[in-house]
Amino acid sequence: MVLMYLSARTRTRFPLKTTPAQRILRGAAAAAAAQSGGQRHLDIGKGVSSSQPCFSRRVTKGTSATVSITGAPDLLKPKNMHYQASGIIDFLNKNYSLLMPLSFLIMNAIETMPTIQRERSAFKERSQLKHARRIVVKLGSAVITRQEGNGLALGRLASIVEQVTELQNEGREMLMVTSGAVAFGKQKMAQELLMSLSMRETLSTSKDNLRGGEVKNLLASRASAAVGQSGLMSLYEAMFAQYGVKVAQILITKPDFYNSETRRNLISTINELIALNIMPIINTNDAVSPPPQVEEEIGRKMDIRDNDSLAARLAAEVETDLMILMTNVNGIYNKPPSEDGARLIDNFTPAMMASLEFGEKSNVGTGGMDSKVKAASWAIERGTSVVICNGMKEAAIREVLNGRKIGTFFTQSQEHDLEVEVLAKNARNGSRVLQSLTPQERSSVIDTLAKLLETRQDRIIEENNKDLEEAHRLKTSPALISRLALTSTKLSSLATGLRQIAHDSQDMIGRTLSKTLIAEGVELKQVTVPIGVLLVIFESRPDCLPQVAALSIATGNGLLLKGGKEANYSNKVLMDLVGEALATVGAAGAISLVTKRDDIADLLKLEDDIDLVIPRGSSELVKTIQEQSQSIPVLGHAEGICHVYVDKDCDIEKAIKIVRDSKCDYPSACNAMETLLIHKDVFHNTNLFTAICQTLQKDGVIINAGPVLSERLTFGPPLAKSFKTEYSDLECTIELVNDMDSAIDHIHRYGSSHTDVIITEDKERANKFLLGVDSACVFHNVSSRFADGYRLGLGAEVGISTARIHARGPVGMEGLLTTKWILQGDYAVASEFSNGSRSFIHKKLPLITNQD
């Protein structure tokens, strides 16, 4: 009976395999913690794993404790807990036995344990919010009421209820602090009031009937709250009942927190409801609450002046992991959102408070944004993470838990990367700095970067090895590891390519493409200019970073880079070198590395700051970026399904070498051959098919057969699942075709317009193939691996585009430029040309003149 009482009193869950002595000690310690009203999370003794607690994980004043004690009196200090006193040591170091009265154990615990305090710490990053277990969601009046302030926004409220229910059913412990009783009450009272006034005016003999302010006073907030509280709770009960969630209402006033007994009872009630899987819905009792004292100082105990302060106080008392304050704005701005220069603050620290400017609060509710910020700052100091977000946004609560940049995240950590909006603006400003440099100065930056790649090889390879070790630990495929690895040879090749870019970039910006004499004394020029700010997203290949950086510098573009997490160490060390090179000309902010995957979605919304997105990687990555980028154009290719067609008039020895190189030189590259098409006459009349298969198999290539080839072979390769497969590995498909026209039809049907090759000695047929295949790159007797910026003399490439607008194929410096028109004249007005006093000439001028 005693053990059952302790278990119920402290919400303790005993493991099945424990001795009586262990159970008594654990129960005694738990009961002591509960009775002392302290916040406890003790993990004591040998042989007890912190990942397998013996009790409920939640520790709350007056109701529960998490305690793990073995029969031995030894103390193992937990790594993540801090104690203000060592009273627990005195308690444990005494000798206890089963013969000792249980009350004695409890009294000893009560005497020694109140001095023990646990320090909680809030999450440091948004990505950690997914681990939040106990969450309080505060709904502001502006969120759940209609715009006019009378009545509830039922559709919006239903969406919030659904999100909260999903989290509750996931096993999280949800609490809601809700406003809205006043608005709901006003709605219910309005019709009754109008009827009452009409009757009163009819019966009254006085000429001074109720008007204006007197009528408004009849809808005073306290009366409205009294009317609306029961109706609001009934609405919540009905909504949550649709999802099988039971709720309970708790009305709170300020004195409830100032009396220790009522405070303990309040916290005990909340925890008991949570333990029973009943969600508490909490509100200030606005029908009896005193008016808010605006001048009261917020001390150690948060003063309850509105539902924001109530939510913060509750969050601290019941030790919630996360508090979400939902309002009608997107978060905290550095000044009122309606003013020019207002900027949403992504990560907020309490130190920023002094720099904020607050506007007027909404016309409903009792709290304003300053109240929310103060409440959030108070809660974060007591270990509860806080997000202030727009409750009118769809799925806002779920997005917060997913770590998305929704609203303002409160944190005490000062170690935060710059917000993506700031990085984008820095890139824009950096682009203008690069454009202002001379061609020689831009080239010198690239030369400096090339030199750093050579002189810092040891450091680069050391960091790259960390990525490779992690890749091997995760059993990453050999093809991806090959793309990830950086060697001295790769770095030397990179440096050579960068120097070529530096040499070729002298006339990139401001190059005149055309000249036209519009009229006498009026000359038009079309000149090259940078696109602006680029966002390049790439996977696996860290060598891509310095290549793209060099192209960006050469063309005067600002650049944001997002590499894959598998190359985290490599990308960071390479980015340091890029920054070092840019710093020599004062343009360090022109290029930045974005480190978090979640930042991509936010970057793709910055259409005013980013001009072009270039994804480099898997087809899945490219498709995802194309789908997410609604306003910013995307340059790239979704797939690299490249074909090699062996014509009937081929040179067999050339064909074998070209096919092998196209597949085996770098099988994971987008320009590697995926499908080999063989003319049927070559298959029947030569040993080419056998020779190619033997050559590929020596390199470990897995061969799949197309349906036509499969019918011709008795014991052949397995049937290919699809011709639209990009293997990106040592695997390919072989198929037979009747003639070149059949090959072209096959390429157009199954290809990705990337790179396609014909192997033939018939030049006329080769020319027909080159003109007939509609791909970005079409080659004759050349390996598909030549579809590369460096091999084509572009120095490097930022990617390969299969689009038909702007750049196509390997995108080098030319593809990162656009044009602008410059019109110069001594004097010209359109009206003189309209009335015939002057006439147009529109004469094309040579690009090279004596003046040039």
C-alpha positions in Angstrom: 0.0 0.0 0.0 2.8 2.4 0.9 4.6 1.8 -2.4 1.3 2.2 -4.4 0.7 5.5 -2.6 4.1 6.9 -3.4 3.8 5.9 -7.0 0.5 7.7 -7.4 1.7 10.7 -5.4 4.8 11.2 -7.4 3.8 9.8 -10.8 6.6 7.4 -10.5 7.1 4.4 -12.8 9.2 1.6 -11.3 11.2 -0.8 -13.5 10.1 -4.4 -13.3 13.5 -5.6 -12.1 14.2 -3.8 -8.9 14.8 -5.0 -5.3 12.6 -3.9 -2.5 15.4 -1.8 -1.1 15.8 0.0 -4.4 12.0 0.7 -4.7 11.8 2.1 -1.1 14.8 4.4 -1.6 13.5 5.6 -5.0 10.0 6.2 -3.6 11.3 8.0 -0.6 13.5 10.3 -2.6 10.7 11.0 -5.1 8.2 11.7 -2.4 10.7 14.0 -0.7 11.3 15.9 -3.8 7.5 16.3 -4.4 6.7 17.3 -0.8 9.6 19.8 -0.7 8.2 21.6 -3.8 11.6 21.7 -5.5 12.4 21.1 -9.1 14.3 17.8 -9.3 15.9 15.7 -11.9 18.2 13.3 -10.1 20.1 10.4 -11.7 22.0 8.8 -8.8 23.8 5.6 -8.2 25.6 2.9 -10.1 24.1 0.7 -12.8 21.3 3.1 -13.8 21.4 4.4 -17.3 20.3 8.0 -17.9 18.7 6.8 -21.1 16.5 4.4 -19.2 15.0 6.5 -16.4 13.1 4.6 -13.6 10.5 7.3 -13.3 8.6 9.9 -15.3 11.0 12.2 -17.2 9.0 15.3 -16.1 10.0 17.0 -12.8 7.6 19.6 -11.5 7.1 21.4 -8.2 4.7 19.6 -5.9 3.9 16.6 -8.0 6.7 14.6 -9.5 10.3 13.8 -9.6 12.7 11.8 -11.8 14.9 9.8 -9.5 17.2 6.9 -10.2 18.8 5.3 -7.2 20.3 1.9 -6.7 20.8 0.1 -3.4 24.3 1.3 -3.0 24.8 4.7 -1.3 27.5 5.9 -3.8 26.8 9.1 -5.7 27.5 9.5 -9.4 27.1 13.1 -10.3 25.1 13.6 -13.6 27.0 15.3 -16.3 24.2 17.7 -17.3 22.9 18.7 -13.9 24.2 21.4 -11.5 23.5 21.6 -7.8 23.6 24.6 -5.5 24.2 22.5 -2.4 25.3 19.0 -1.6 22.5 18.0 0.7 21.7 15.0 -1.4 25.1 13.6 -0.6 24.3 13.7 3.1 21.0 12.0 2.5 22.6 9.2 0.5 25.7 8.6 2.6 23.6 7.5 5.6 23.0 3.8 6.1 19.5 2.6 5.3 17.9 -0.7 5.6 14.5 -2.3 5.0 14.0 -2.4 8.8 14.0 1.4 8.9 10.6 3.0 9.0 9.6 4.5 5.6 8.5 7.7 7.3 12.1 8.1 8.6 13.5 7.9 5.1 11.0 10.5 3.9 11.8 12.9 6.7 15.5 12.6 6.0 14.9 13.3 2.3 12.6 16.3 3.1 15.3 17.8 5.4 18.1 17.5 3.0 16.7 17.8 -0.6 15.1 21.3 -0.6 18.5 22.9 -1.1 19.1 21.0 -4.4 18.2 23.0 -7.5 18.3 22.0 -11.1 19.3 24.5 -13.8 17.5 24.2 -17.1 18.8 25.6 -20.3 16.8 26.5 -23.5 17.6 25.2 -26.9 20.3 27.1 -28.8 19.1 26.5 -32.3 15.9 26.2 -34.2 16.9 22.7 -35.4 16.6 21.5 -31.8 13.0 22.5 -31.4 11.9 19.2 -32.8 13.0 17.7 -29.5 10.6 19.8 -27.4 8.3 17.5 -25.4 6.3 19.9 -23.2 5.0 22.8 -25.2 2.7 25.8 -24.3 0.9 27.5 -27.2 -0.4 31.0 -26.4 -3.1 32.3 -28.8 -3.3 36.1 -28.9 -6.7 37.8 -29.2 -5.7 39.1 -32.7 -5.2 35.6 -33.9 -8.4 34.0 -32.9 -10.8 36.9 -33.3 -12.3 38.4 -36.4 -10.9 41.7 -37.7 -13.7 43.8 -36.2 -13.0 42.3 -32.8 -16.4 40.7 -32.2 -16.6 37.0 -32.6 -14.0 34.3 -33.3 -12.2 33.4 -36.6 -13.4 29.8 -36.6 -11.5 28.7 -39.6 -8.2 29.9 -38.3 -8.9 28.5 -34.8 -9.8 25.1 -36.3 -6.4 25.0 -38.1 -4.6 25.7 -34.9 -6.6 23.1 -33.0 -5.7 20.5 -35.6 -2.0 21.3 -35.3 -2.0 21.1 -31.5 -3.9 17.8 -31.7 -1.3 16.3 -34.0 1.4 17.2 -31.6 -0.6 15.9 -28.6 -1.2 12.6 -30.4 2.5 12.3 -31.2 3.1 12.0 -27.5 4.1 15.6 -26.7 2.6 17.3 -23.7 0.6 20.3 -24.9 -0.8 23.3 -23.0 -2.8 26.1 -24.4 -3.1 29.7 -23.0 -5.9 31.3 -24.9 -7.4 34.7 -25.3 -10.7 35.3 -27.0 -13.2 35.2 -24.2 -13.9 38.9 -24.4 -14.4 38.8 -28.2 -16.6 35.7 -27.9 -18.6 37.4 -25.1 -19.1 40.6 -27.1 -20.5 38.6 -30.0 -23.0 36.8 -27.7 -24.0 40.0 -25.9 -24.4 42.2 -29.0 -27.8 41.0 -30.1 -29.1 40.8 -26.5 -27.9 44.3 -25.9 -29.6 45.7 -29.0 -32.9 44.1 -28.0 -32.5 45.4 -24.5 -31.8 49.0 -25.6 -34.8 48.9 -28.0 -37.1 47.8 -25.2 -35.6 50.3 -22.7 -36.1 53.2 -25.2 -39.7 52.2 -25.8 -40.6 52.1 -22.1 -38.6 55.1 -21.0 -40.3 58.5 -20.6 -36.9 60.2 -20.2 -35.4 62.0 -23.2 -31.9 61.0 -22.1 -31.7 57.5 -23.5 -28.4 55.5 -23.5 -26.2 56.6 -26.3 -22.6 56.5 -27.5 -20.1 55.8 -24.7 -22.8 54.5 -22.4 -23.8 51.8 -24.9 -20.1 50.9 -25.3 -19.7 50.6 -21.6 -22.4 47.9 -21.5 -20.0 45.8 -23.6 -17.1 46.3 -21.1 -14.4 43.7 -21.2 -15.1 42.1 -17.8 -18.7 41.5 -18.5 -17.9 40.2 -22.0 -15.3 37.9 -20.5 -17.8 36.5 -18.0 -20.2 35.8 -20.8 -17.6 34.5 -23.2 -15.5 32.1 -21.0 -18.0 29.3 -20.9 -18.9 29.6 -24.6 -15.2 29.6 -25.6 -14.5 26.5 -23.6 -17.4 24.7 -25.0 -16.2 25.5 -28.5 -12.7 24.2 -27.6 -14.2 21.0 -26.2 -16.2 20.5 -29.3 -13.3 21.1 -31.6 -10.8 18.9 -29.8 -13.4 16.2 -29.3 -13.4 15.7 -33.1 -9.9 14.4 -32.7 -10.5 12.4 -29.5 -8.6 14.8 -27.3 -10.0 15.7 -23.9 -9.4 19.2 -22.5 -9.9 21.0 -19.2 -10.3 24.7 -18.4 -8.2 26.5 -15.8 -9.0 30.1 -15.0 -6.2 32.0 -13.3 -5.8 35.3 -11.5 -2.7 37.1 -10.4 -3.0 36.1 -6.7 -3.0 32.4 -7.7 0.7 32.7 -8.2 1.5 34.8 -5.1 0.2 32.4 -2.6 2.5 29.4 -2.3 -0.3 26.9 -1.5 -2.5 27.9 -4.4 0.5 28.0 -6.7 1.4 24.4 -5.7 -2.2 23.3 -6.2 -2.3 25.0 -9.6 0.9 23.4 -10.8 -0.1 20.0 -9.3 -3.4 20.2 -11.2 -1.8 21.0 -14.5 0.7 18.1 -14.1 -2.1 15.7 -13.1 -4.1 16.6 -16.2 -1.1 16.1 -18.4 -0.4 12.8 -16.7 -4.0 11.7 -17.6 -3.5 12.9 -21.2 -5.9 15.7 -20.7 -4.8 19.0 -22.3 -5.1 22.1 -20.0 -6.5 25.2 -21.6 -5.6 28.2 -19.5 -6.8 31.8 -19.4 -6.7 34.7 -17.1 -10.0 35.2 -15.4 -10.7 38.6 -17.1 -14.1 38.8 -15.4 -12.4 39.5 -12.0 -8.8 40.4 -12.9 -7.5 43.8 -11.7 -6.4 46.2 -14.4 -2.8 45.7 -15.6 -0.2 47.8 -13.8 1.9 49.0 -16.6 4.6 50.5 -14.4 5.2 47.3 -12.3 8.7 46.0 -12.7 9.2 42.4 -13.8 11.3 40.9 -11.2 12.3 37.3 -10.5 8.6 36.3 -10.6 6.8 37.4 -13.7 3.9 39.7 -12.9 0.7 38.4 -14.4 -0.6 41.4 -16.4 -1.9 39.6 -19.6 -1.9 36.2 -21.2 1.7 36.7 -22.5 3.0 37.0 -19.0 0.7 34.2 -17.9 2.1 31.9 -20.5 5.7 32.8 -19.6 5.0 32.3 -15.9 3.4 28.9 -16.5 6.2 27.9 -18.9 8.7 28.4 -16.1 6.6 26.9 -13.4 5.8 23.6 -15.2 9.2 23.5 -17.0 8.0 23.6 -20.6 10.6 23.1 -23.3 9.0 25.5 -25.7 6.6 28.4 -25.6 5.0 29.6 -28.9 3.4 33.0 -28.7 1.1 33.4 -31.7 0.2 37.0 -32.8 -0.9 38.8 -35.9 2.5 39.8 -37.2 5.4 37.7 -38.5 7.6 38.2 -35.4 9.7 40.8 -33.8 10.9 43.7 -36.0 13.6 46.2 -35.2 10.9 48.9 -35.5 7.2 49.0 -36.2 6.5 46.8 -39.3 4.7 49.7 -41.1 7.8 52.0 -41.0 10.4 52.1 -43.7 13.5 50.1 -42.8 11.7 47.7 -40.6 13.4 44.3 -40.6 12.2 41.0 -39.2 14.6 39.6 -36.5 15.2 35.9 -37.0 17.1 35.3 -33.8 16.6 37.5 -30.8 18.7 37.7 -27.6 17.6 39.7 -24.5 20.5 42.1 -25.1 18.6 43.4 -28.2 15.7 44.7 -26.1 17.2 48.2 -25.8 17.4 48.7 -29.5 13.8 47.9 -30.3 11.0 50.4 -31.1 7.4 49.2 -30.4 4.3 50.5 -32.1 0.8 50.5 -30.9 -0.8 47.2 -29.7 -3.8 45.7 -31.5 -7.3 46.9 -30.8 -8.2 43.6 -29.2 -6.5 42.0 -26.1 -4.6 43.5 -23.3 -1.0 42.9 -24.4 1.2 44.4 -27.0 4.4 43.3 -28.7 6.5 44.9 -25.9 4.6 42.6 -23.5 5.4 39.6 -25.6 9.1 40.4 -25.9 9.4 40.9 -22.1 7.5 37.7 -21.4 9.7 35.8 -23.9 12.9 37.2 -22.5 11.8 36.3 -19.0 11.0 32.7 -20.0 14.2 32.2 -22.0 16.2 33.1 -18.9 14.5 30.3 -17.0 15.2 27.6 -19.6 12.1 27.7 -21.9 12.7 28.3 -25.5 10.4 30.8 -27.2 9.2 31.6 -30.7 6.9 34.5 -31.5 5.2 33.9 -34.8 2.2 34.9 -37.0 -0.7 32.7 -35.9 -2.5 33.5 -39.2 0.1 31.6 -41.2 -0.9 28.2 -42.3 0.7 25.3 -40.3 2.8 27.8 -38.3 3.1 25.6 -35.2 4.2 22.6 -37.2 6.7 24.7 -39.1 8.2 26.0 -35.8 8.7 22.4 -34.6 10.3 21.5 -37.9 12.9 24.1 -37.3 11.8 26.4 -40.2 12.4 30.1 -39.9 9.0 31.0 -38.8 8.7 34.1 -36.6 11.4 35.2 -34.2 13.4 32.6 -32.2 14.5 33.7 -28.7 17.8 32.4 -27.6 20.6 33.3 -25.1 23.3 32.0 -27.4 25.3 34.6 -29.2 26.9 32.1 -31.6 24.6 32.4 -34.6 25.3 32.6 -38.3 24.2 35.7 -40.0 20.7 35.6 -41.2 20.3 34.6 -44.9 18.7 38.0 -45.6 21.8 39.7 -44.3 24.1 37.4 -46.3 22.1 38.1 -49.5 22.3 41.9 -49.0 26.1 41.5 -48.3 26.4 39.6 -51.5 24.6 42.4 -53.4 26.9 45.0 -51.9 29.9 42.8 -52.6 28.9 42.5 -56.2 29.0 46.2 -56.6 32.4 46.3 -55.0 33.7 43.7 -57.5 32.2 45.6 -60.4 34.0 48.7 -59.4 37.4 47.0 -59.5 39.6 47.0 -62.5 39.9 43.7 -64.5 43.4 43.3 -63.2 42.2 43.6 -59.6 39.5 41.0 -60.1 42.1 38.7 -61.8 44.5 39.1 -58.9 41.8 37.9 -56.4 41.4 34.7 -58.5 45.2 34.2 -58.8 45.5 34.6 -55.0 42.8 31.9 -54.5 44.6 29.6 -56.9 47.9 30.1 -54.9 46.1 29.4 -51.6 44.8 26.1 -53.0 48.4 25.1 -53.6 50.0 26.4 -50.5 47.3 25.2 -48.1 46.9 21.7 -49.5 47.8 20.0 -46.3 45.2 21.9 -44.3 42.5 21.3 -47.0 43.2 17.5 -47.2 43.2 17.3 -43.4 39.7 18.7 -43.3 38.6 16.7 -46.3 39.7 13.5 -44.5 37.2 14.3 -41.7 34.4 14.3 -44.2 35.7 11.1 -45.8 35.9 9.3 -42.4 32.3 10.3 -41.7 31.3 9.1 -45.2 33.0 5.7 -44.6 31.3 5.4 -41.2 27.9 6.0 -42.9 28.8 3.5 -45.6 28.4 6.0 -48.4 28.6 4.6 -51.9 32.1 4.5 -53.5 30.8 6.8 -56.3 29.8 9.5 -53.8 33.1 9.1 -51.9 35.0 9.6 -55.1 33.2 12.9 -55.7 33.8 13.9 -52.1 37.6 13.2 -52.0 40.1 16.0 -52.5 43.7 15.0 -53.6 46.8 16.9 -54.4 46.2 16.2 -58.1 42.6 17.5 -57.9 43.8 20.7 -56.0 46.5 21.3 -58.5 44.1 20.9 -61.4 41.7 23.3 -59.6 44.5 25.9 -59.3 45.3 25.6 -63.0 41.6 26.1 -64.0 41.4 29.1 -61.7 44.4 30.7 -63.4 42.8 30.2 -66.8 39.7 31.9 -65.5 41.8 34.8 -64.2 43.5 35.1 -67.6 40.3 35.0 -69.6 38.3 37.3 -67.4 40.1 40.5 -68.5 37.3 41.7 -70.8 34.3 40.0 -69.3 32.5 43.0 -67.7 31.7 46.0 -69.8 32.6 44.3 -73.1 30.8 45.9 -76.0 28.6 43.5 -78.0 27.1 45.9 -80.5 27.1 49.5 -81.5 24.4 51.5 -83.4 24.3 55.1 -84.5 20.7 56.0 -83.7 20.9 59.5 -85.1 23.5 62.2 -85.6 25.2 62.6 -82.2 23.3 59.7 -80.6 25.1 56.4 -80.2 23.8 53.1 -78.6 26.0 50.4 -77.1 25.1 47.0 -75.7 27.6 45.9 -73.0 28.0 42.9 -70.7 27.2 43.3 -67.0 26.9 40.8 -64.1 23.6 39.1 -63.4 23.7 40.2 -59.8 23.5 37.7 -56.9 23.7 34.0 -57.5 22.6 31.2 -55.3 24.5 28.0 -56.1 23.4 24.8 -54.4 25.7 21.8 -54.8 26.2 18.3 -53.4 29.1 16.1 -52.5 31.8 17.9 -54.6 33.8 20.4 -52.5 36.0 21.2 -55.5 32.9 22.9 -56.9 33.2 25.7 -54.3 36.4 27.4 -55.5 35.5 26.9 -59.2 32.1 28.7 -58.7 33.7 31.3 -56.5 36.3 32.2 -59.2 33.6 32.4 -61.9 31.6 34.7 -59.7 34.6 37.0 -59.0 35.5 37.1 -62.7 32.0 38.2 -63.6 31.4 40.6 -60.7 28.5 38.6 -59.3 27.7 38.2 -55.6 27.4 34.6 -54.6 25.7 32.5 -51.9 26.9 28.9 -51.7 25.1 26.0 -50.1 27.1 22.8 -50.0 26.1 19.3 -48.9 26.5 18.3 -45.2 28.7 15.4 -46.4 31.4 18.0 -47.3 30.9 20.2 -44.3 34.6 20.4 -43.2 35.9 20.7 -46.7 33.6 23.4 -47.7 34.4 25.5 -44.6 38.1 25.4 -45.1 37.7 26.2 -48.8 35.4 29.1 -48.0 38.0 30.5 -45.6 40.4 30.7 -48.5 37.9 32.4 -50.7 37.2 35.0 -48.0 40.9 35.5 -47.5 41.4 36.2 -51.2 38.4 38.6 -51.4 39.6 40.5 -48.3 42.6 41.6 -50.3 40.3 44.0 -52.3 37.8 44.7 -49.5 35.0 42.5 -50.9 34.9 39.7 -48.3 31.1 39.8 -48.1 30.6 39.2 -51.8 30.6 35.4 -51.3 29.2 33.5 -48.3 28.6 29.9 -47.4 25.2 29.0 -46.1 25.5 26.1 -43.7 22.0 25.0 -42.8 19.7 23.0 -45.1 16.7 24.8 -43.7 18.0 28.1 -45.0 17.4 27.1 -48.6 13.7 27.5 -48.4 14.1 31.0 -46.9 16.7 31.9 -49.6 14.3 30.9 -52.3 11.9 33.5 -51.1 14.4 36.4 -51.5 13.4 37.4 -55.0 14.5 41.0 -54.3 18.0 39.9 -53.3 18.8 36.8 -55.4 18.7 36.9 -59.2 19.5 33.3 -60.2 19.5 29.9 -58.6 21.8 27.2 -59.9 21.5 23.7 -58.4 24.2 21.2 -59.0 23.6 17.7 -57.9 21.2 14.8 -58.1 18.0 15.0 -60.2 16.1 15.0 -56.9 17.9 18.1 -55.7 17.4 20.0 -58.9 13.7 19.0 -59.1 13.1 20.1 -55.5 14.7 23.5 -56.1 12.7 24.0 -59.3 9.5 23.3 -57.4 10.4 25.4 -54.4 11.6 28.5 -56.3 8.4 30.3 -57.2 9.9 33.7 -58.0 13.6 33.3 -58.8 14.6 31.6 -62.1 16.5 28.3 -61.8 19.3 27.4 -64.2 20.2 23.8 -64.4 19.3 20.3 -65.5 17.1 17.8 -63.7 18.8 14.7 -65.1 22.0 13.7 -67.0 20.8 10.8 -69.2 23.5 10.9 -71.8 23.6 8.6 -74.8 26.4 7.2 -77.0 25.3 5.9 -80.4 27.6 3.5 -82.3 26.9 3.9 -86.0 27.3 1.1 -88.5 30.3 2.9 -90.1 32.2 3.3 -86.8 35.8 2.5 -86.1 35.6 -0.3 -83.6 38.8 0.5 -81.7 37.7 4.2 -81.4 34.2 3.1 -80.3 35.5 0.8 -77.5 37.7 3.6 -76.1 35.1 6.3 -76.3 32.4 4.1 -74.7 34.7 3.1 -71.9 35.8 6.7 -71.2 32.2 8.0 -71.3 31.1 5.5 -68.7 34.1 4.8 -66.5 36.1 8.0 -66.4 33.8 9.5 -63.7 30.6 7.4 -63.5 28.9 9.6 -61.0 29.2 12.8 -63.1 26.2 14.1 -64.9 28.0 13.9 -68.3 28.7 10.1 -67.9 27.1 7.8 -70.4 23.9 6.0 -69.1 22.7 4.4 -72.4 24.7 2.9 -75.2 22.8 2.6 -78.5 24.3 0.1 -81.1 23.4 -0.1 -84.7 21.9 -3.6 -85.4 24.4 -4.2 -88.3 27.3 -3.6 -85.9 25.8 -6.1 -83.5 25.3 -8.8 -86.0 28.4 -8.4 -88.2 31.2 -7.5 -85.8 32.4 -8.5 -82.4 32.0 -5.0 -81.1 29.2 -5.9 -78.6 31.2 -8.6 -77.0 34.4 -6.4 -76.9 32.5 -3.5 -75.3 30.8 -5.8 -72.7 34.2 -7.3 -71.8 35.8 -3.9 -71.5 33.1 -2.5 -69.3 32.9 -5.5 -67.1 36.6 -5.3 -66.4 35.9 -1.9 -64.9 33.1 -3.4 -62.8 30.3 -1.9 -64.9 26.9 -3.6 -64.4 25.2 -4.0 -67.8 21.4 -3.9 -68.3 19.7 -4.8 -71.6 17.0 -3.0 -73.5 14.0 -5.1 -74.7 15.3 -5.4 -78.3 18.7 -6.6 -77.2 17.2 -8.9 -74.6 15.2 -10.7 -77.3 18.3 -11.3 -79.3 20.3 -12.9 -76.5 19.7 -16.3 -74.9 21.8 -15.7 -71.8 22.2 -11.9 -71.7 22.2 -9.1 -69.1 19.1 -8.5 -67.0 16.3 -6.4 -68.6 16.6 -2.6 -67.8 13.9 -1.3 -65.6 13.7 2.0 -67.5 15.5 4.0 -70.2 15.0 7.1 -68.1 17.4 6.0 -65.4 20.4 8.1 -64.4 22.6 5.5 -62.7 25.4 7.9 -61.6 27.4 4.8 -60.9 29.2 1.9 -62.7 26.0 0.8 -64.5 24.5 1.4 -67.9 21.9 0.1 -70.4 22.7 -1.2 -73.9 20.0 -1.3 -76.6 19.9 -2.0 -80.3 18.5 0.4 -82.9 17.7 -0.1 -86.6 19.5 3.1 -87.9 20.6 6.6 -86.9 17.1 8.0 -87.2 15.9 5.4 -84.7 18.8 6.4 -82.4 17.8 10.1 -82.6 14.1 9.2 -81.9 15.2 7.2 -78.9 17.4 10.1 -77.6 14.5 12.6 -77.9 12.1 10.2 -76.2 14.2 9.1 -73.2 17.1 11.6 -73.0 17.4 14.7 -70.9 18.8 17.1 -73.5 22.2 17.0 -71.7 25.0 15.4 -73.9 24.7 12.9 -76.7 27.4 11.3 -78.9 27.7 9.7 -82.3 30.6 7.4 -83.2 31.0 7.1 -87.0 33.4 7.7 -89.8 30.6 8.9 -92.1 30.9 12.7 -91.8 27.6 13.4 -93.6 25.8 11.1 -91.2 27.6 12.7 -88.3 26.5 16.2 -89.4 22.9 15.1 -89.7 23.2 13.7 -86.1 24.8 16.9 -84.8 22.0 19.0 -86.3 19.2 16.6 -85.6 19.7 15.9 -81.9 18.2 18.7 -79.7 20.6 18.6 -76.7 22.8 21.2 -75.0 25.9 19.3 -76.1 26.2 17.0 -79.2 29.5 15.4 -80.0 31.0 13.4 -82.9 33.7 10.8 -82.0 34.3 12.5 -78.7 33.6 11.2 -75.2 30.6 12.6 -73.4 32.9 13.5 -70.6 34.0 16.6 -72.6 30.8 18.3 -71.6 32.7 20.2 -69.0 33.6 23.8 -68.6 37.3 23.2 -68.1 37.6 20.8 -71.0 35.8 23.2 -73.3 38.1 26.0 -72.4 35.8 27.9 -70.1 38.2 27.6 -67.2 35.4 26.0 -65.1 31.7 25.8 -65.0 29.0 26.8 -62.5 26.8 24.1 -63.8 25.3 22.6 -67.0 22.0 23.9 -68.3 19.5 22.1 -70.4 17.3 25.1 -70.5 16.6 26.9 -73.8 16.6 30.5 -72.4 19.9 32.3 -71.5 22.8 29.9 -71.1 22.8 26.3 -72.4 25.3 23.5 -71.9 28.3 24.1 -69.6 27.8 27.5 -68.0 31.1 29.4 -67.7 31.7 33.1 -67.4 29.6 34.0 -70.5 26.6 32.3 -68.9 26.9 34.5 -65.8 26.6 37.7 -67.6 23.7 39.7 -69.0 23.6 43.0 -70.9 22.5 46.5 -70.6 22.0 49.3 -73.1 24.0 52.5 -72.9 22.7 55.4 -75.0 24.9 58.5 -75.3 24.2 61.7 -77.1 24.9 65.4 -77.2 21.2 66.2 -77.2 18.1 64.3 -78.2 14.4 64.5 -77.4 11.8 62.2 -78.8 9.4 65.0 -79.9 11.9 66.2 -82.5 11.9 62.8 -84.1 8.1 62.6 -83.9 7.5 66.0 -85.6 10.1 65.2 -88.3 12.7 67.9 -87.4 15.2 65.1 -86.8 15.4 61.6 -88.3 16.8 58.2 -87.3 19.8 56.6 -88.9 20.0 53.2 -87.1 23.3 52.4 -88.6 25.4 49.4 -87.2 28.9 50.5 -86.3 32.0 48.3 -86.1 32.9 47.1 -82.7 36.6 48.1 -83.1 37.2 51.8 -84.0 40.1 54.2 -83.7 38.5 55.7 -80.6 38.3 52.2 -79.0 
